Amino acid sequence: MIFGQDRLELRKMYAEAWRKAREGEILSPLESQIAEVIAEHPEYHAAVAGEDLDASFTPEEGRSNPFLHMGLHLALRDQVATDRPPGIREVFNRLAARSSERLDAEHRAIDCLAEILWEAQRELRAPDEMEYLDRLKRLT
């Protein structure tokens, strides 16, 4: 596993990648990917650079979780790059071609990904890749 199971350690990895990017330091390939996603989300810069990396970000507080959101972007980009599940690259590229910006297409796609993951967690089963692809296809 790349990140491990510790939420705080994962968030520290985001913070460190963002710090290094801002200071012009050399980044690993993974840090570059993380920093790129953070750069595309200025609304999360304070959360990533802040002191309170262990915040809950619960819906009850009316706060969305910036780390979850950015992690979904990274997951989707990895799925497209590796074409896993098979066919996602073609489906996503069609969606991106129909969107005004690639980031908008990603936001639409990660909504589907989040739903599929939530449903799988709720039902204690593996995510349904075919249903995921079907939902993405409906967006195109």
Secondary structure, 3 states (H helix, E strand, C coil): CCCCCCHHHHHHHHHHHHHHHHCCCCCCHHHHHHHHHHHCCHHHHHHHHCCCCCCCCCHHHCCCCHHHHHHHHHHHHHHHHHCCCCCHHHHHHHHHHHCCCHHHHHHHHHHHHHHHHHHHHHCCCCCCHHHHHHHHHHHC
